[in-house]
Structures are given as structure tokens and as C-alpha cells.
């Protein structure tokens, strides 16, 4: 690959990331959350029930920040907080029904348009796009792991 192509793709990737942040901020605001809280809620939906400590590890947030996050979600009835055993362990359970009721309408048009974009590609092209995303995710996860290890 030549440098011009690499630079063009890098700029597109950055633009995609920036636009994604802006879109998720807008969706979060419509749902009464910050964009960051909205994405952290996505972790809880994806992973399911977890302890506050696991959420702290997953997000990189301090335990105090996670407590505030859980408080904000609980106030909106998006999660339920349960105490495990000796009450030192907090278990966070997503209220999936409520979360979907809040977010599905906000994503409806975006999902539809995204599906139209995907449908415009052949199966071979989609396989290439999927391979790119899988490899890019691996690189991001590896980078995140290395950066987090350097902080310890």
C-alpha cells in the first residue's frame, strides 16, 4: 500500500471515530445521559450482570467514578444495584427492557440507514470489511492492554 492510500484511510478512520463520538453524544443527550455514560451503559448491556469492580476494570474508571455512574443509571431505572454477600460487593444488573425502550427509538433511523449501506456491498466486499474490523479491534484491544499495563 502506498503512503497516499495509507494517509487517506487513516484520515477516514479518524473522521469515523470523531463522527461516532458526536453521534453518541447526541444520542446520550436525548436519553438524558452524557455520551460517555451512554457508551458505558453499552458495556453493561453487552456483558450483562457484573460487579462494580468488574465494571471499573472494564472501563478503566476508579471505583468512586463507577459508583457515580451506577447512581446515575439507577436514578433513571436503567440498572439495578444488588449487594452480594457482605454488602461490600455491588452487583449491577441491566434493566434491558427499559434500556431498549429508551434507546431503540433513538437508533431506529441510524440502524435502517446503516443496513442500507451494508446492503450496497457484495458478500465478498462485506467479508473484507468484516476482516478489517476484526483486525482493527484486535489492534485496539492490544494497544489498550499495553497502555493499561504501563499505568500499573
C-alpha positions, 0 to 999 in steps of 0.5 A: 500500500502506498503512503497516499492510500495509507494517509487517506484511510487513516484520515477516514478512520479518524473522521469515523471515530470523531463522527461516532463520538458526536453521534453518541453524544447526541444520542446520550443527550436525548436519553438524558445521559452524557455520551460517555455514560451512554457508551458505558451503559453499552458495556453493561448491556453487552456483558450483562450482570457484573460487579462494580469492580468488574465494571471499573476494570472494564472501563478503566474508571476508579471505583468512586467514578463507577459508583457515580455512574451506577447512581446515575443509571439507577436514578433513571431505572436503567440498572439495578444495584444488588449487594452480594454477600457482605454488602461490600460487593455491588452487583449491577444488573441491566434493566434491558427492557427499559434500556431498549425502550429508551434507546431503540427509538433513538437508533431506529433511523441510524440502524435502517440507514446503516443496513442500507449501506451494508446492503450496497456491498457484495458478500465478498466486499462485506467479508473484507470489511468484516476482516478489517474490523476484526483486525482493527479491534484486535489492534485496539484491544492490544494497544489498550492492554499495553497502555493499561499495563504501563499505568500499573 
